[in-house]
């Protein structure tokens, strides 16, 4: 059972609001998380459990290495910041959402993507 006054963080993706060819099912599953968050925050309000969605953009991890530098450069070109995110940047936001510092943050989809989802 989940403790009262807790924080649920759903792992979304910018793919939930952006159209990427060949990612229809993945994108739809990530869009559904936003609906879950909206429903759960109302269902769990008496228990003061917060529900938020953390939606990363392209993050530079070893999983991208096999794609090569040309693919990485094409990803970077889509990001207003001009560079991919780092895993630490996602972890910092997750820690914030899990902590009492975000006690008044509830039901949001927080994009950690260098601005990609906003354009």
DONU-658082 format. One record per atom (N, C-alpha, C, O, CB): residue in one letter; z, x, y. Coordinates in steps of 0.1 Angstrom, whole numbers, plus 2048, in hexadecimal, padded with zeros to 3 digits. Glycine has a CB too. Layout:
AZXY ...
This chain:
X8008087F4 X800800800 X80080980C X80781380D X80C7F6800 X7F9805816 X7F880C823 X80480982C X8087FD82D X7EB80882A X80A813832 X81681183A X81380A847 X80880C84D X81C81F83D X81C80284C X81B7FC859 X81B807864 X820812862 X8277F285C X81580386F X81380C87A X80A818877 X80B82387E X82181187F X80281786D X7F9822869 X7EC822871 X7E981A87A X7F682185B X7E382B86D X7D682C873 X7CC82E868 X7CC838860 X7D683887D X7C2825867 X7B782785E X7AB82C866 X7A7827870 X7B3819857 X7A5837861 X79983D867 X78E83C85D X78E842852 X79C84C86B X783834860 X778833858 X76D83D85C X76C840868 X771825859 X767844852 X75D84E855 X74F848857 X74984584D X75D85984A X74C846863 X73E841866 X73484C868 X735857863 X73F838873 X72A849870 X71F852873 X71784C87E X716840880 X716855866 X711855886 X708850890 X6FC84888A X6F5841891 X70285B899 X6FA84B87D X6EF843876 X6F1834876 X6E882D874 X6ED849868 X6FE830878 X701822879 X6FB81B885 X6FA80F884 X70F820878 X6F782288F X6F181C89B X6E482289F X6DD81C8A8 X6FB81D8A7 X6E082D899 X6D383389C X6CA831890 X6CE831884 X6D584289F X6BD82F892 X6B482E887 X6AE83B883 X6A884288B X6A882488B X6B083F877 X6AA84B871 X6A1847865 X6A684085C X6B585586D X69584C865 X68C84885A X69284D84C X69885784B X67E84F85C X691844842 X695846835 X6A4846833 X6A9849829 X690854830 X6AB84183D X6BA84083C X6BF83283E X6CA830842 X6C0849847 X6B782883B X6BA81A83D X6C7816836 X6CF81083C X6AF812838 X6C8819829 X6D4814822 X6E081C827 X6EB816829 X6D2817813 X6DF829829 X6EA83082E X6EF82B83C X6FB82983E X6E783F82F X6E5829845 X6E8823852 X6EF816851 X6F8813858 X6DB82285A X6EA80D849 X6F0800847 X6FE801842 X7077F9847 X6E87F783D X70180A839 X70F80B834 X71881083F X72480C83F X70F815828 X713819847 X71B81E852 X71D81385D X728812863 X71582B859 X71380B860 X715800869 X71F7F6864 X7267F086C X7077F986B X7207F4857 X7297EB851 X7387EF854 X7407E7855 X7277E9842 X73A7FC855 X747801857 X74D7FC865 X7597F9866 X748810857 X7447FA86E X7487F587B X74D7E787A X7577E3880 X73C7F6886 X7477DF872 X74B7D186F X7587D1868 X7617C986B X7407CA867 X75A7DA85E X7677DB857 X7727DE861 X77D7D7861 X7667E684C X7707E786A X77A7EB874 X77E7DF87C X78A7DD87F X7757F787C X7747D8881 X7777CC88A X77F7C2882 X7887BC888 X76A7C688F X77C7BF876 X7837B686E X7917BA86A X79A7B386C X77B7B2861 X7927C6865 X79F7CC861 X7A97CD86C X7B47CA86A X79D7D985B X7A47D0879 X7AE7D2883 X7B47C4887 X7C07C488A X7A77D8890 X7AD7B9885 X7B37AC887 X7BC7A887B X7C77A387D X7A87A2889 X7B77AB86F X7BF7A8863 X7CC7B0862 X7D67AB85D X7B77AA857 X7CC7BC868 X7D87C5867 X7E07C5873 X7E97CD874 X7D37D3863 X7DD7BD87D X7E47BE88A X7F37BB889 X7FB7C2890 X7DE7B4894 X7F77B2880 X8067B087E X80D7BC879 X8197BD87B X8087A4875 X8067C4872 X80C7D086C X80A7DC875 X80F7E7872 X8067D385E X8047DA881 X8017E488B X7FA7F0885 X7FD7FC888 X80F7E9891 X7F07ED87C X7E87F8876 X7DB7F887F X7D47EE880 X7E57F5867 X7D8804884 X7CC80688C X7C0809883 X7C2810879 X7CE811897 X7B4805886 X7A880887F X79D80D888 X79A805892 X7A47FB876 X798819886 X78E81E88E X783825886 X78682887A X794829898 X77882788B X76C82D884 X76983A88C X76783A898 X760824884 X769845884 X76585288A X757855885 X754856879 X76F85E885 X74E85588E X73F85788B X73A864890 X73786589C X73784B891 X73986E887 X73487B88B X72487A88C X71D872886 X738885880 X720884894 X711887894 X70F89288A X716894880 X70D88B8A2 X70589A88D X7018A5884 X70B8B0886 X70E8B5891 X6F38AA887 X7118B487B X71C8BE87B X7178CA873 X7118C9868 X7298B9874 X7188D6879 X7138E2872 X71D8E7867 X7278ED869 X7128EE87D X7198E385B X7208E784F X7178EE845 X70B8EE847 X7268DA848 X71C8F583B X7148FC831 X70A8F282A X7008F7824 X71D902827 X70D8E582A X7048DC823 X6F68DC82A X6EC8D8824 X70A8CE824 X6F58DF837 X6E98E083E X6E18ED83C X6D58ED83F X6EB8DD84D X6E78F7837 X6E1904836 X6D490482E X6CA90B831 X6EB90E82F X6D38FD822 X6C78FC81B X6BB8F7822 X6AF8F981E X6C98F580E X6BE8EF82D X6B38E9835 X6AB8F383D X6A08F1841 X6B88DE83D X6B28FF840 X6AC909848 X6AD907857 X6B28FD85C X69D90A845 X6AA91285E X6AC91286D X6A3909874 X6A790387F X6AA920872 X69790686F X68E8FD876 X6948EF876 X6938E8880 X6808FD86F X6998EA86B X6A08DD86A X6AC8DD874 X6AE8D387B X6A48DA85C X6B48E7873 X6C08E787C X6BB8E788B X6C28E0893 X6C88F4879 X6B18EE88E X6AC8ED89C X6A78DF8A0 X6A98DB8AB X6A18F789E X6A18D8896 X69D8CA89A X6A98C189B X6A88B88A4 X6948C588E X6B38C3894 X6C08BB896 X6C68BE8A4 X6C98B58AB X6CA8BF88B X6C68CB8A7 X6CC8CF8B4 X6C48C98C0 X6CA8C68CA X6CC8DE8B5 X6B78C88BE X6AE8C28C9 X6B28B48CC X6AF8AF8D7 X6A08C38C5 X6B88AC8C2 X6BC89E8C4 X6C989D8CB X6CD8928CF X6BB8978B7 X6D18A78CC X6DE8A78D1 X6DF8AB8E0 X6DB8B78E3 X6E88B08C9 X6E38A38E9 X6E38A68F7 X6EB8B38FA X6E78BB903 X6E989B8FF X6F58B68F2 X6FD8C28F4 X6F58CF8EF X6F88DA8F3 X70A8C18EC X6EA8CC8E7 X6E28D78E3 X6E78DF8D7 X6E08E98D3 X6E08E08EE X6F28DB8D1 X6F78E28C5 X6FE8D88BC X7028CE8C1 X7008EE8C9 X6FE8DB8B0 X7058D28A6 X7148D48A8 X7198DE8AD X7018D5898 X71B8CA8A3 X72A8CA8A4 X72F8D3899 X7288D8890 X72F8BC8A2 X73C8D689A X7438DE890 X74D8D5889 X7528CC88F X74A8EA897 X7508D887C X7598D0875 X7678CF87C X76D8C487B X75C8D6867 X76B8D9883 X7788D988A X7788CE895 X7838C9898 X77B8E7890 X76C8CB89B X76C8C18A5 X76E8B389F X7748AB8A6 X75E8C28AD X7698B1893 X76C8A488D X77A8A3889 X78089988A X7628A3880 X7808AE883 X78E8AE87F X7978AB88B X7A18A4889 X7918BC879 X7948B1896 X79D8AF8A2 X79D8A08A6 X7A889B8A9 X7988B78AE X79289A8A5 X79188B8A9 X79888389E X79F8798A2 X7828878AA X796887892 X79D87F887 X7AD881889 X7B4877887 X799885879 X7B188D88C X7C088E88E X7C488689A X7CF880899 X7C389D891 X7BD8858A4 X7C087D8B0 X7C186E8AC X7CB8678AF X7B687E8BB X7B78698A4 X7B785B8A0 X7C3858897 X7C884D896 X7AA85789A X7C786288F X7D2860885 X7E086188C X7EA85C887 X7D186A87A X7E0867898 X7ED86A89E X7F185E8A7 X7EA8558AA X7EC8778A6 X7FE85F8AC X8038558B5 X7FD8578C3 X7FF84E8CB X8128568B6 X7F78628C6 X7F08648D2 X7E585A8D5 X7E18578E0 X7EA8728D3 X7E08548CA X7D584A8CB X7DB83C8C8 X7D38338C3 X7CA84D8C2 X7E783A8CB X7EE82D8C7 X7E78218CE X7E98168C8 X7FC82D8CB X7E08228D9 X7DA8178DF X7CB8178DD X7C380F8E3 X7DD8178EE X7C681F8D3 X7B881F8CF X7B78178C2 X7BC81B8B8 X7B382E8CE X7B080C8C3 X7AF8048B7 X7A17FC8B7 X79D7F68C1 X7BA7F98B7 X79A7FD8AC X78D7F68AB X7817FD8B1 X7777F68B2 X78F7E98B0 X7828098B4 X7778108BA X76F8188B0 X77481C8A5 X77C81A8C5 X76281A8B3 X75A8248AC X75982F8B6 X75282E8C0 X74C81D8A8 X75E83A8B2 X75F8468BA X7548508B5 X7558558AA X76C84D8BA X74A8528BE X73F85B8BA X7428698BE X74586C8CA X7328568C1 X7418728B5 X7448808B7 X7378878B3 X73588C8A8 X7518868AE X72E8888BD X72088B8B9 X7198928C5 X70C8938C4 X71887F8B6 X7208978CE X71989E8D9 X7118958E2 X70989A8EA X7118A98D4 X7128888E1 X70B87F8E9 X6FF8798E2 X6F88708E8 X7078858F5 X6FC87C8D6 X6F08788CF X6EF8688CE X6E48638D0 X6EF87E8C2 X6FA8628CB X6F98538C9 X6F884C8D7 X6F58408D7 X70684F8C3 X6FA8538E2 X6F984C8EF X6EB84C8F5 X6E9846900 X7038538F8 X6E28538EE X6D48538F4 X6CA84E8EA X6BE84D8ED X6D08628F8 
